[in-house]
Amino acid sequence: MMGTSIIYILFLIAIILTYCVVKRFRSQSGIFIYLITFATVPTITLAGGLLPIAVFSYIEDLYQSETYNAKIVDFLYEKREKTDEYGYTKEVTVKVPVFQLITTQGDTITKQASHYYSSHTYNSKSIIYKVNYNPHTGNIFIADRGFYTILSVMVFFALLFDFLLIGIVLYILNKDMIPYKQILGIAFFCIVIPMIILGFAIVLLLAAYEEDDLPLPAKIACIVFGVLFLLVFMGYVKNFISKSKKSHRGNRRSRPPFLVFRR
């Protein structure tokens, strides 16, 4: 109920922000500009509001949780979309484990795994797994690499959409956008582009390492392109650092000597 209320509130805020943005347009603005505005402003508003809430819920579960040994007592089957190595999206059936654990108070907890995005398949019910249990929310999850990967991606996009949302508000308030555009350019070229390149490299290398069902040519392609992306990332960072140093030296040389200001 609380989540539905938040979505309605954010949707109302998105409508108000869209109206305020359109109100600032000149009369000569074409219909294409209006269509882009109607598509982007609500999307940025909803994502900028919902992603931080999701990040907070992940972090809350992580830091309020207790570690227990649990066993799988059952599986639930869910339909999810998965992208294969050729870029095609297909619907797959995922086995979501149902864990059972005994708390320090002696209570037996049986519940489906939360925050479950791992590609790892749990086939056996006899193996004991180390899980995290949050007694405040009742969520049981495994804080594995999949968990931290999803959390990192959500943090990145939460910061991105919140920054864009700040820009929309500044535009509506008719503030000077030059500092914002400068920060946006720095963030895009210094953070977004390198992170995208590094992300592609990590995904490809992990796919070659973890996906056992990949054919050998696909694994070789993942390794080759992963290494290439990694080299591109290193070259990009090195080139950016060298340009920053040259720019800093140029600014030092262009400064007038101290004695010029003395009268």
C-alpha positions in Angstrom: 0.0 0.0 0.0 2.8 2.3 0.9 4.6 1.6 -2.4 1.5 2.3 -4.4 1.1 5.6 -2.6 4.7 6.6 -3.4 4.2 5.8 -7.1 1.0 7.9 -7.2 2.8 10.8 -5.5 5.8 10.6 -7.9 3.4 10.4 -10.9 1.7 13.6 -9.7 5.1 15.3 -9.3 6.0 14.2 -12.8 2.9 15.7 -14.3 3.5 19.0 -12.5 7.2 19.1 -13.6 6.3 18.3 -17.2 3.7 21.1 -17.2 6.2 23.6 -15.8 8.9 22.6 -18.3 6.4 22.9 -21.3 5.3 26.2 -19.9 8.8 27.6 -20.4 9.0 26.6 -24.0 8.8 29.2 -26.8 5.8 29.2 -29.0 8.0 28.2 -32.0 8.9 24.9 -30.3 8.0 22.0 -32.5 5.9 18.9 -31.6 9.0 16.8 -31.5 10.3 18.8 -28.6 7.0 18.3 -26.8 7.0 14.6 -27.4 10.6 14.3 -26.0 9.6 16.3 -23.0 6.5 14.1 -22.3 8.7 11.0 -22.6 11.8 12.1 -20.6 10.5 14.2 -17.7 8.1 11.6 -16.2 10.7 8.9 -16.7 13.4 10.9 -15.0 11.1 11.8 -12.2 9.9 8.3 -11.5 13.3 6.8 -11.8 14.9 9.5 -9.7 12.3 8.8 -6.9 12.0 5.0 -7.0 15.7 4.0 -7.5 16.9 5.7 -4.3 14.1 4.0 -2.4 15.2 0.6 -3.9 18.8 1.3 -3.0 17.8 2.2 0.6 15.8 -1.0 0.9 18.8 -3.1 -0.3 21.2 -1.3 2.1 18.7 -1.5 4.9 18.4 -5.3 4.5 22.2 -5.6 4.2 23.1 -3.7 7.4 20.2 -4.9 9.6 20.6 -8.5 8.6 22.0 -11.4 10.6 23.9 -14.3 9.1 22.5 -17.8 9.4 23.1 -21.2 8.0 20.0 -22.2 6.0 18.8 -25.1 3.9 16.6 -25.1 0.8 13.3 -26.8 1.5 11.5 -26.0 -1.8 11.7 -24.1 -5.1 9.4 -21.6 -6.6 9.4 -21.1 -10.4 9.2 -17.6 -11.8 9.2 -16.4 -15.4 11.9 -13.9 -16.2 13.5 -12.3 -19.3 17.1 -13.1 -20.1 19.3 -11.8 -22.8 21.5 -14.5 -24.5 25.0 -14.1 -25.9 23.5 -12.9 -29.3 21.5 -10.1 -27.8 18.1 -11.7 -28.1 15.7 -11.5 -25.1 13.9 -14.7 -24.2 11.7 -15.8 -21.4 13.2 -18.3 -19.0 12.0 -20.1 -15.9 14.1 -19.4 -12.8 14.2 -21.6 -9.8 14.0 -19.3 -6.8 15.0 -21.1 -3.6 12.9 -21.2 -0.4 15.1 -21.2 2.6 14.5 -22.5 6.1 16.6 -21.3 9.1 16.4 -21.3 12.9 17.1 -17.9 14.5 19.0 -17.4 17.7 15.7 -17.1 19.5 14.7 -20.6 18.3 12.1 -19.5 15.7 12.0 -21.4 12.5 11.7 -19.1 9.5 10.7 -20.5 6.0 10.6 -17.9 3.2 11.4 -17.4 -0.4 14.7 -15.7 -1.2 14.5 -11.9 -1.7 16.8 -9.8 -4.0 17.3 -13.0 -6.0 19.0 -12.1 -9.3 21.8 -14.6 -9.3 22.3 -16.8 -12.4 23.6 -19.6 -10.1 21.2 -22.6 -10.1 20.5 -24.2 -6.7 19.8 -27.8 -7.5 20.2 -29.5 -4.2 18.1 -29.3 -1.1 20.6 -31.0 1.1 23.4 -28.3 0.9 23.6 -25.7 3.7 23.9 -22.1 2.5 25.0 -19.0 4.4 22.2 -16.5 4.1 21.3 -13.0 5.5 18.1 -12.6 7.4 16.7 -9.2 8.3 14.3 -9.7 11.3 12.8 -6.2 10.7 11.6 -6.8 7.1 11.6 -10.6 7.2 13.7 -10.8 4.0 16.1 -13.7 3.4 18.8 -13.2 0.8 22.3 -14.2 -0.2 24.8 -11.3 -0.2 26.7 -12.7 -3.2 28.3 -11.1 -6.2 24.9 -10.8 -7.9 23.5 -8.9 -5.0 26.4 -6.4 -4.9 26.3 -6.1 -8.7 22.6 -5.1 -8.8 23.1 -2.7 -5.9 26.0 -1.0 -7.6 24.0 -0.6 -10.9 21.1 0.8 -8.9 23.3 3.3 -7.1 24.8 4.4 -10.4 21.5 5.0 -12.1 20.0 6.5 -8.9 22.7 9.2 -8.9 22.3 9.7 -12.7 18.6 10.2 -12.7 18.6 12.3 -9.5 21.2 14.6 -11.1 19.1 14.9 -14.2 16.1 15.7 -12.0 18.0 18.5 -10.3 18.7 19.9 -13.8 14.9 19.9 -14.6 14.1 21.7 -11.3 16.9 24.3 -12.0 15.5 24.8 -15.5 11.9 25.3 -14.2 13.2 27.8 -11.6 15.0 29.7 -14.4 18.4 29.4 -12.7 21.7 29.8 -14.4 22.4 26.5 -16.1 26.0 27.1 -17.1 27.5 25.6 -13.9 25.1 22.7 -14.1 26.1 22.0 -17.7 29.8 22.2 -16.8 29.3 19.6 -14.0 27.2 17.5 -16.3 30.0 17.5 -18.9 32.6 16.6 -16.3 30.4 13.8 -14.9 29.7 12.4 -18.4 33.2 12.3 -19.7 34.9 11.5 -16.4 32.5 9.0 -14.8 29.7 7.8 -17.1 31.8 6.9 -20.2 34.6 5.2 -18.2 32.1 3.2 -16.1 30.2 2.0 -19.2 33.5 0.8 -20.8 34.6 -0.9 -17.6 31.2 -2.4 -17.2 31.2 -4.0 -20.6 34.7 -5.4 -19.9 33.6 -6.9 -16.6 30.4 -8.4 -18.0 32.2 -10.0 -20.9 35.0 -11.4 -18.8 32.6 -12.7 -16.1 30.4 -14.3 -18.8 33.5 -16.1 -20.2 34.4 -17.3 -16.7 31.0 -18.2 -15.2 28.8 -19.3 -18.1 29.7 -23.0 -18.5 27.1 -23.6 -21.3 28.7 -21.0 -23.6 30.3 -22.6 -26.7 34.1 -22.2 -27.0 34.0 -19.6 -29.9 31.6 -17.4 -27.8 33.9 -17.7 -24.8 36.9 -16.7 -26.9 35.0 -13.7 -28.3 34.0 -12.6 -24.8 37.6 -12.8 -23.6 38.9 -10.9 -26.6 36.4 -8.2 -26.5 36.5 -8.0 -22.7 40.3 -7.5 -22.8 39.8 -4.9 -25.6 37.3 -2.9 -23.5 39.7 -3.1 -20.6 42.5 -1.7 -22.7 40.2 1.0 -24.0 39.3 1.9 -20.4 42.9 2.1 -19.4 43.8 4.2 -22.4 40.9 6.5 -21.8 41.8 7.1 -18.2 45.5 7.6 -19.1 44.6 10.1 -21.8 42.3 12.0 -19.5 44.9 12.2 -16.8 47.6 13.4 -19.2 45.2 16.1 -20.6 44.4 17.2 -17.1 48.0 17.6 -16.3 48.7 19.6 -19.4 45.7 21.8 -18.8 46.9 22.4 -15.2 50.4 23.4 -16.4 48.9 25.7 -19.0 46.8 27.5 -16.3 49.9 27.9 -14.2 51.9 29.5 -17.0 49.0 31.8 -18.0 48.8 33.3 -14.6 50.4 36.8 -14.3 53.3 37.1 -11.9 52.5 38.3 -8.4 54.4 41.6 -8.8 52.0 42.7 -11.5 49.3 43.2 -8.9 51.6 45.2 -6.6 51.2 49.0 -6.9 
